Amino acid sequence: MEDRRPASARGAARGAARQPNEERVRPLSARLAGHGVEPPELGLAEVLASACRDQNGLPGEFKCPEAAVLRLAPGGRLRPCRSVSCCWRWAACELLDECLAAAKGAAEMRKVLEEELGDSILEKLLGLEAEHQALQRRLQELRQELQREQSCRRSLEDQLVQMQKQVDEAELRALRSAQLAERSQAAQERAEDAARELAEELERQAKNSPEELRRRTAEAEAEVVRVRAECEKTVEKHQSEMLHERELKTTYYLKVKELEAMENLIAKKHAKQRRLKKLKT
């Protein structure tokens, strides 16, 4: 009996029949992305699904499922529903054939994907896992190193604070020593003034009593010598203390500079590590 289906429906049926063979010979890019081949014509399942969704792109005779089945069914399949040649029986068989063809095509496509991409994807996954583990180990090492450097930095900061306190104390002692030296110098100047006054007084009284004047002069000279000796001892003591404080201050200043240099080196090292980390990422 003559096939009354339109050319598009007949092409869809033939395309569904030969689709598995064509899928095997098409390249992988065409099989996966649909490039390089003509899209297959609509099958019965797609026509019925499109008719149920009431898509505007279909012709008018395909917008109703019943009309679509009657339109696509061959002439010998338009008998009543109880007949063996019922169009709905034919539609059910066609749908089963299309489902089997689609399942077979999906299985072949899955097989192609596993053959073409399975090994490379697995190798890439293993490589990424190894790289991830290496990065995790490197991250742990960097964290431990950072913790050690932070601990060292805190220790250096504590030492710097202690040395700064010692420097402040040394400066305070040096200031006190300078004040004591100034007071000693003032006392020495007062003693010298008193000695000059005594000498002048002795000169004034030299004419009255030579023996008394000589005695008082000897006492005054002895007192002047004693006061001068004490002043010299005090000055020497303060000078030695000032020299000691100056040496301590110089030592603390050099230690502070050394700590600052170490801190700068640590900061440069951290900056270099951050730059290297940015370059790696």
C-alpha angles and dihedrals in degrees: 000000000000116000106240096188119115120257092255092056093046090049089050091053092048091045091053090051097050098033097098092053093047091049091058094055099040117097120259094251091053093045093049104037102020094241123146098021135080115257113253120255120256116282126209093266093053091046092051093045091049091047091051090050089049095227116189094220094074125089116258095256091058098051093089119057093220092049091046092054093046090047095050099039116098119247094258091057099060097092124125118288095259092054124096088237094056114147091229092055087051090048091051091050091047091050091050091050091049092048091051091048091048092048091048091048091049091051091049091047091050090049091050091050092049092048096045102036108017099087096040093047091048092048090048090049092050090047092050091048091051091047090048091052091048090050090048091052091047090049091051091049091049091049091051091047090048091051091050092049091047090051090049090048092051090049091050091048090052090049090048091052091049092048091047089054090050090049090051090049091048091050090050091050090047090052091050091048090051090051091049090049090051091050090047090050090050091049090050091050090050090049091050090049090051090049091052090049090050091049091051091047090051091050090052093049096042092096096053104053120002095186094047091044092050090049093048090043091053090048092047092048090048090049091048091049091048094047091045091050091050091048091049091049091049092048092048091048093050092045091052090048090049091050091049092048090047091052091049091048091050091048092049091046091053091048091050090051090049091051091048090051091050090049091051090050090051091048091050090049091051091048091050091050091050091051091049090048091051091049091051093049 
